[in-house]
Amino acid sequence: MSSLAQQLAEKLALDTVNAAEELGDEDLPETIARSVGASSPTTEELFRTAVRTIMAERRARALLEKTVAAKGD
C-alpha cells in the first residue's frame, strides 16, 4: 500500500468528517467513499478506515471529557 494513498485518504477523511459535522450531514462520508471507490477501491478502504478511526476517537474523547467533568463536580 502506498504511503501517499494512505496520507491522502486520511486527510480526505479528516476534512470529510469535519465538513459532515459542520453541515450536519451524517451521510457525507458515505457519499465521498462511493466517489473515491469508483476510481480506487484501495483508497476507498483506506478512507473508510480513517473515517471510522476519526469518529471513534471523537466519541471516545467526548466520553472521557464527560467522565472527567462529572468526577470534578
N, C-alpha and C positions, 0 to 999 in steps of 0.2 A: 504494500500500500504506500502510496506516495505521501510524503510528509506535506507536500504542497496541498494535495487534495484534502488532507485532514485539517490543515490550518484554515483553508478556505471554507470548509464545511463548518468548522467550529465558529468562525467569525460570522458566517451567514446565519447560523443557528442563534447566536447571541443577539444579532441585530433583529432577527425574526421574533424571538421571544420578547425582546424589549418592545418592538412595534406592536405585537399582539396584545401585550399588557396596556400599552398606551391607547390603542384603538378599541380595546375591549373585544377583540376578535380572537376567540379561542381556536377557531378553525384555520387561522393564517398559517401556522406551522405545517399543517397537513397540505394546504394548497401549495405552499412553497416546496414541500417534499415531493409532491407529484410532478411539479415543474422540473425540479432537479433530476428526478428519476427518469424523466423522458429522454434526457441526454446521457445520464451516467448513473446506472444503478448502484455502483460502488460509492459514489459521492452521496447518493440518496441515503444509503445506510449509515454513512459517517454523519450526515446531517441529522438523521433521526436519532442516532445515539447521542449526539451532542445536545439536541433539544431535550431529550429525556433527562440527561445528566444535569443540565442547567435548571430545568423545572424542579427536579428532585432536590437539588441543593437549595433552591429558593424556598421550597416548602419546609425543608428541614431547618433552615436558618430561621424562618419565621416562628416555627415551633420552639426552637431553642430560645429565641429572644422573648417569646411569650412566657416560657417556663421560668427563665431567669427573672423577668419582671414580676411574675407572680410571687416568687420567693422573696423579692425585695419589699413587697407590700406588707 
